[in-house]
Amino acid sequence: MRAAVVQITSSDQPSENLTLVEGMIRDAAANGATCVFTPEVTNCVSMSRRHQMDVLHSEDSDPMLARVRQVCAELGIWVNLGSLGIKTTDEDGRFANRSFVIDGTGQIVARYDKIHMFDVDVTPEETFRESDGYRPGGQAVTVSSPRGVLGLSICYDVRFAYLYRALAKAGAQILTVPAAFSPVTGAAHWEVLLRARAIETGCFVIAAAQTGRHAVVSGKSRQTFGHSMVIAPWGEVLVDAGTDVGITYVDIDPSMVDKARRQVPALGHDREFDGPE
């Protein structure tokens, strides 16, 4: 399988981001990609909940989701929209941070709502309370594709190894980790966490990332780390996209999953234990 990993700097204007993303999906298909992976919050990077309320949509009416489905059907290509900010019917008004897998007929074959919320104080100047605006999901998701079984996750999930073990034990061969990682935590933790998740599970890891300084018309601006990566099941870094906007291509050999798991069959070595107390 030839995968295209899209690295972008989404603004807080979904229509602008849609134009960019559609063009990149078309370029990827023209260059032989059979599937495309985009970052977290592909449609809108914003720190302003008021602005998000003005520009985000429900799943049924989201313009990016609708257009990407049309493009997938036109080109016969699969796309993992890493995540979109989606309005919900929750009484508290919080959004969903939702990943979509769209097949080559334009059908949504999987949805995943981010489980772990990024509520942290990275530095005094860089604080996040994702759960103020987004409500957490509660369901792990795998989906079969012609390229293998995908196990879905989003960004901060990468710090919770038990999720990925559950995905792998449920059959996942490729773990997706779309992200909008902080530059501070990215420099310290991004690569090592992705490599650990691959090694622990014997899976490929595909991590499309937001990068750079994000333009906003409302609220505080934000900067993200970039360095979209693809990690092999043995832990090798196959792709590091650096910090530039663009598309990176990688050929994935599913037989590498079986080989890694034969060499170290850790997924079959779980044991029950007591404590600690």
C-alpha positions as CSV (number, residue, x, y, z in Angstrom):
1,M,0.0,0.0,0.0
2,R,1.2,3.5,-0.8
3,A,0.1,5.9,1.9
4,A,0.1,9.7,1.8
5,V,0.6,11.5,5.1
6,V,-0.6,15.1,5.0
7,Q,1.0,17.7,7.1
8,I,-0.7,21.1,7.3
9,T,-1.1,24.3,9.3
10,S,-4.9,24.6,9.6
11,S,-6.3,28.0,10.3
12,D,-9.4,28.7,12.3
13,Q,-11.4,29.1,9.0
14,P,-12.7,25.7,7.9
15,S,-13.4,26.8,4.3
16,E,-9.7,27.7,3.8
17,N,-8.7,24.4,5.2
18,L,-11.1,22.5,3.0
19,T,-9.6,24.0,-0.1
20,L,-6.1,23.0,1.0
21,V,-7.0,19.5,2.0
22,E,-9.0,18.7,-1.1
23,G,-6.1,19.8,-3.3
24,M,-3.7,17.6,-1.3
25,I,-5.9,14.5,-1.5
26,R,-6.1,15.0,-5.2
27,D,-2.3,15.4,-5.5
28,A,-1.9,12.2,-3.4
29,A,-4.2,10.2,-5.6
30,A,-2.4,11.5,-8.7
31,N,0.9,10.3,-7.2
32,G,-0.4,6.8,-6.6
33,A,-1.5,6.9,-3.0
34,T,-4.4,4.5,-2.2
35,C,-5.0,6.0,1.2
36,V,-4.5,9.5,2.7
37,F,-4.1,10.4,6.4
38,T,-4.7,13.9,7.7
39,P,-4.0,15.5,11.2
40,E,-6.1,16.2,14.2
41,V,-8.6,19.0,13.9
42,T,-8.0,19.2,10.1
43,N,-11.0,21.5,9.7
44,C,-10.2,24.1,12.4
45,V,-7.4,24.9,14.8
46,S,-8.8,27.4,17.3
47,M,-8.4,28.2,21.0
48,S,-11.7,30.2,21.0
49,R,-14.8,28.2,22.0
50,R,-17.0,31.1,20.9
51,H,-15.4,31.1,17.4
52,Q,-15.7,27.3,17.2
53,M,-19.4,27.6,18.0
54,D,-19.7,30.0,15.0
55,V,-17.8,28.0,12.4
56,L,-18.1,24.3,13.3
57,H,-21.0,22.1,12.1
58,S,-22.7,18.9,13.1
59,E,-21.6,15.7,11.4
60,D,-24.6,15.8,9.0
61,S,-23.8,19.3,7.8
62,D,-20.0,19.5,8.0
63,P,-18.7,20.8,4.6
64,M,-15.3,19.2,4.8
65,L,-16.7,15.8,5.7
66,A,-19.2,16.0,2.8
67,R,-16.7,17.2,0.3
68,V,-14.0,14.6,1.2
69,R,-16.6,11.9,0.9
70,Q,-17.4,13.1,-2.6
71,V,-13.7,13.2,-3.5
72,C,-13.2,9.7,-2.2
73,A,-16.0,8.4,-4.3
74,E,-14.7,10.3,-7.4
75,L,-11.1,9.1,-7.0
76,G,-11.7,5.7,-5.4
77,I,-9.3,6.5,-2.6
78,W,-9.6,5.9,1.2
79,V,-9.1,8.8,3.6
80,N,-8.6,8.9,7.3
81,L,-9.7,12.4,8.3
82,G,-7.5,12.4,11.4
83,S,-10.2,14.4,13.2
84,L,-12.7,17.1,12.8
85,G,-14.2,19.4,15.4
86,I,-17.9,18.4,15.3
87,K,-20.9,20.0,17.0
88,T,-22.9,17.6,19.2
89,T,-26.3,17.7,20.8
90,D,-24.8,17.5,24.3
91,E,-26.6,19.7,26.8
92,D,-23.3,21.3,27.8
93,G,-22.6,22.4,24.2
94,R,-19.3,20.6,24.0
95,F,-17.9,19.4,20.7
96,A,-16.6,16.0,19.6
97,N,-13.0,15.5,18.4
98,R,-13.9,12.9,15.9
99,S,-11.9,10.8,13.5
100,F,-13.5,9.5,10.3
101,V,-12.4,6.7,7.9
102,I,-14.0,7.1,4.4
103,D,-13.7,4.3,1.8
104,G,-13.3,4.5,-1.9
105,T,-17.1,4.8,-2.5
106,G,-17.4,7.8,-0.2
107,Q,-19.0,5.9,2.7
108,I,-18.0,6.5,6.3
109,V,-16.9,3.1,7.5
110,A,-15.6,4.2,11.0
111,R,-15.9,7.0,13.5
112,Y,-13.8,7.5,16.6
113,D,-14.2,10.1,19.3
114,K,-11.0,11.0,21.1
115,I,-11.0,9.3,24.5
116,H,-8.3,11.1,26.5
117,M,-8.6,14.9,26.9
118,F,-5.5,17.1,26.8
119,D,-6.0,19.0,30.2
120,V,-2.4,20.1,31.0
121,D,-0.1,23.0,32.0
122,V,2.9,22.5,29.7
123,T,4.4,25.8,30.6
124,P,2.9,28.9,32.3
125,E,2.3,30.3,28.8
126,E,1.0,27.1,27.3
127,T,-2.0,25.6,29.0
128,F,-4.8,23.5,27.6
129,R,-8.2,22.4,28.9
130,E,-9.5,20.3,26.0
131,S,-12.3,19.0,28.1
132,D,-13.8,22.5,28.5
133,G,-14.7,22.4,24.8
134,Y,-14.7,18.8,23.9
135,R,-16.4,15.8,25.5
136,P,-14.4,12.6,25.7
137,G,-15.4,9.5,23.8
138,G,-15.7,6.1,25.4
139,Q,-15.4,3.5,22.6
140,A,-12.2,2.1,21.1
141,V,-12.5,1.5,17.3
142,T,-11.0,-0.8,14.7
143,V,-12.0,-1.0,11.0
144,S,-11.0,-3.3,8.2
145,S,-9.7,-1.8,5.0
146,P,-8.1,-3.3,1.9
147,R,-4.8,-2.1,3.3
148,G,-5.2,-3.9,6.7
149,V,-7.1,-3.3,10.0
150,L,-6.8,0.2,11.3
151,G,-6.9,1.0,15.0
152,L,-8.0,4.6,15.5
153,S,-6.7,7.1,18.1
154,I,-6.0,10.9,18.3
155,C,-3.0,12.8,19.7
156,Y,-3.0,12.7,23.5
157,D,-4.3,9.1,23.4
158,V,-0.7,8.2,22.5
159,R,0.3,8.4,26.1
160,F,-2.1,5.6,27.2
161,A,-0.5,2.4,26.1
162,Y,-3.4,0.2,27.2
163,L,-5.6,1.6,24.4
164,Y,-3.1,0.5,21.7
165,R,-2.7,-2.9,23.2
166,A,-6.5,-3.3,23.1
167,L,-6.6,-2.2,19.5
168,A,-3.8,-4.6,18.5
169,K,-5.4,-7.5,20.4
170,A,-8.6,-6.7,18.5
171,G,-6.8,-7.2,15.2
172,A,-5.3,-3.7,14.4
173,Q,-2.2,-3.8,12.1
174,I,-2.0,-0.1,11.5
175,L,-2.4,2.4,14.4
176,T,-3.4,6.0,13.5
177,V,-2.3,8.9,15.7
178,P,-3.3,12.1,14.0
179,A,-2.1,15.0,16.1
180,A,-1.7,18.7,16.9
181,F,1.2,18.3,19.3
182,S,2.7,21.0,21.4
183,P,6.2,22.0,20.4
184,V,7.5,21.5,23.9
185,T,6.1,18.1,24.5
186,G,6.7,17.2,20.8
187,A,10.4,17.8,21.0
188,A,10.6,15.7,24.2
189,H,8.1,12.9,23.7
190,W,6.6,12.6,20.2
191,E,9.0,10.2,18.5
192,V,9.7,8.0,21.5
193,L,5.9,7.6,22.2
194,L,5.1,6.7,18.6
195,R,8.0,4.2,18.4
196,A,7.0,2.7,21.8
197,R,3.4,2.1,20.6
198,A,4.7,0.4,17.4
199,I,7.2,-1.8,19.3
200,E,4.7,-2.8,22.0
201,T,2.1,-3.9,19.5
202,G,4.0,-4.9,16.4
203,C,1.9,-2.5,14.4
204,F,2.7,0.2,11.9
205,V,2.0,3.7,13.3
206,I,0.8,6.5,11.0
207,A,0.9,9.9,12.7
208,A,-0.2,12.9,10.5
209,A,0.5,16.1,12.3
210,Q,-0.3,19.8,12.4
211,T,2.7,22.1,12.0
212,G,3.8,25.7,12.6
213,R,2.0,28.8,13.7
214,H,-1.7,28.7,13.0
215,A,-3.4,31.8,11.6
216,V,-6.5,32.9,13.5
217,V,-9.1,35.7,13.1
218,S,-10.4,35.2,16.7
219,G,-8.7,34.3,19.9
220,K,-5.2,33.2,20.8
221,S,-2.9,31.8,18.2
222,R,-1.3,28.4,18.6
223,Q,1.9,26.6,17.4
224,T,2.2,22.9,16.7
225,F,5.2,20.6,16.4
226,G,4.9,19.0,13.0
227,H,7.1,15.9,12.3
228,S,4.4,13.7,10.9
229,M,5.8,10.1,11.2
230,V,5.3,6.6,10.0
231,I,6.9,3.9,12.3
232,A,7.4,0.3,11.2
233,P,6.4,-2.6,13.5
234,W,10.0,-3.1,14.6
235,G,10.3,0.5,15.7
236,E,12.1,2.0,12.7
237,V,11.2,5.6,11.7
238,L,10.2,5.2,8.0
239,V,9.0,8.8,7.6
240,D,9.7,12.1,9.4
241,A,8.1,15.0,7.6
242,G,10.0,17.7,9.5
243,T,8.1,21.0,9.9
244,D,7.1,22.0,6.4
245,V,3.6,21.8,5.0
246,G,3.3,19.0,2.5
247,I,2.6,15.4,1.6
248,T,4.9,12.5,2.5
249,Y,4.6,9.1,0.8
250,V,5.5,5.8,2.2
251,D,5.0,2.2,0.9
252,I,3.8,-0.1,3.7
253,D,4.3,-3.9,3.6
254,P,1.7,-5.6,5.8
255,S,4.0,-8.7,6.0
256,M,6.2,-6.7,8.4
257,V,3.5,-6.9,11.0
258,D,3.5,-10.7,11.0
259,K,7.3,-10.8,11.0
260,A,7.6,-8.5,14.0
261,R,5.0,-10.4,16.0
262,R,6.6,-13.7,15.2
263,Q,10.0,-12.4,16.5
264,V,8.5,-11.0,19.7
265,P,5.0,-12.5,20.3
266,A,4.3,-10.2,23.3
267,L,0.6,-9.8,22.4
268,G,0.1,-13.4,23.4
269,H,2.1,-13.2,26.7
270,D,-0.3,-11.3,28.9
271,R,-0.7,-12.6,32.5
272,E,-3.1,-11.8,35.2
273,F,-1.5,-10.5,38.4
274,D,-2.5,-9.0,41.8
275,G,-1.8,-5.6,43.3
276,P,-0.2,-3.4,43.9
277,E,-2.2,-2.6,47.0
